[in-house]
């Protein structure tokens, strides 16, 4: 039996830090310009092709993996830590690093593999949602997954964030307008949204007895066919 005294992570004011932050296993598309964005720098001429961090190259776009420790190996500057930074902070950070080699460097970063998993409460139906917007909110993620069904509890939504045995678990209530500020929390890569389903005794009984009813119906149908011959 599940414990009812579980202590959920406190959901601080969502407007205080309402931005997406880079995390391990994110794949970033990194482009670098010089002269405040006038000329694109060809990263292929200074990249080590043997690096495991560079994922692929497509039309002057270069993809790099943030490793488990948040470090990423980039051309010329080597390994740097981008985990925990917003995209704007990461761009500013890289511009400072590349300022040693280029005049007015201009960095642009996008994350290509941002996604969350949503269980809507519709009898364990799950969906993987791509986070196409930089700062996609909880309510937007739920909407993309089809919303909260009638079988889901809008007042009992779990947002699970972080890896390992002790992730942060937020208990969110979207059943009343008074709590809708919680809907503006920005989703992060690999978040899990779980909408607790409503337990219907009738539905559960039908689910349990459905195989027996099907067998009984088949036997009766076969019996009627036999005696009618």
Residue pairs with C-beta under 8 A, 6 or more apart in sequence:
6 169
8 169
8 170
8 171
9 168
9 169
9 170
11 170
11 171
11 172
11 182
11 185
14 181
14 182
14 184
14 185
14 186
15 181
15 184
18 135
18 184
18 185
18 186
19 86
19 87
19 88
19 134
19 135
19 186
20 86
20 87
20 111
20 114
20 131
20 134
20 135
20 136
20 186
20 187
20 188
20 189
21 83
21 84
21 85
21 86
21 188
22 28
22 66
22 70
22 82
22 83
22 84
22 85
22 86
22 87
22 90
22 111
23 66
23 70
23 83
23 84
23 188
23 189
23 190
24 66
24 67
24 68
24 69
24 70
24 83
25 65
25 66
25 68
25 113
25 189
25 190
26 65
26 66
26 111
26 113
26 114
26 189
27 55
27 63
27 64
27 65
27 66
27 111
27 112
27 113
28 63
28 64
28 66
28 72
28 82
28 90
28 109
28 110
28 111
28 112
29 61
29 62
29 63
29 109
29 110
29 111
29 112
30 43
30 62
30 63
30 64
30 74
30 94
30 107
30 108
30 109
31 40
31 43
31 60
31 61
31 62
31 107
31 108
31 109
32 40
32 41
32 43
32 94
32 98
32 102
32 105
32 106
32 107
32 108
33 39
33 40
33 41
33 105
33 106
33 107
33 108
34 41
34 102
34 103
34 104
34 105
34 106
35 103
35 104
35 106
36 104
36 106
37 106
40 60
41 102
41 105
42 60
43 62
43 75
44 57
44 62
46 75
46 76
47 54
47 62
47 75
48 54
48 75
51 73
52 65
53 64
53 65
53 67
53 72
53 73
53 74
54 62
54 63
54 64
54 73
55 63
55 64
55 65
56 63
57 63
63 112
64 72
64 73
64 74
65 72
66 72
66 82
66 83
69 81
69 83
70 81
70 82
70 83
70 84
71 79
71 80
71 81
71 82
71 83
72 79
72 80
72 81
72 82
73 79
74 80
74 94
76 98
76 101
77 94
77 97
77 98
80 93
80 94
80 97
82 90
82 93
85 93
87 109
87 110
87 111
87 134
90 107
90 109
91 107
91 108
91 109
92 107
94 105
94 107
94 109
95 105
95 106
95 107
98 105
98 107
99 105
111 189
113 189
114 130
114 131
114 189
115 128
115 129
115 130
115 131
115 189
115 190
116 128
116 129
116 131
116 141
116 187
116 188
116 189
116 190
116 191
116 192
116 193
117 126
117 127
117 128
117 129
117 190
117 191
117 192
117 193
118 126
118 127
118 128
118 129
118 141
118 142
118 144
118 145
118 192
118 193
118 195
119 125
119 126
119 192
119 193
119 194
119 195
120 126
120 127
120 142
120 145
120 146
120 147
120 148
120 149
120 152
120 195
121 148
121 149
121 151
121 152
121 153
121 194
121 195
121 196
121 197
121 198
122 146
122 149
122 151
122 152
122 197
123 151
123 197
124 197
127 144
127 145
127 146
129 141
129 144
129 145
131 141
131 187
131 189
133 140
135 186
136 186
136 187
137 183
137 184
137 185
137 186
137 187
138 157
138 159
138 172
138 182
138 183
138 184
138 185
138 186
138 187
138 193
139 174
139 180
139 183
139 184
140 187
141 187
141 191
141 193
142 148
142 157
142 174
142 193
142 195
145 193
148 154
148 157
148 174
148 195
150 198
151 197
151 198
151 200
152 195
152 196
152 197
152 198
153 175
153 195
153 196
153 197
153 198
154 173
154 174
154 175
154 195
155 173
155 174
155 175
155 176
156 171
156 173
156 195
156 196
157 171
157 172
157 173
157 174
157 193
157 194
157 195
157 196
158 169
158 170
158 171
158 172
158 192
158 193
158 194
158 195
158 196
159 169
159 170
159 172
159 185
159 191
159 192
159 193
159 194
160 167
160 168
160 169
160 170
160 191
160 192
160 193
160 194
161 167
161 168
161 169
161 170
161 188
161 191
161 192
162 168
163 190
170 185
172 179
172 182
172 183
172 185
173 179
173 182
174 180
174 182
174 183
187 193
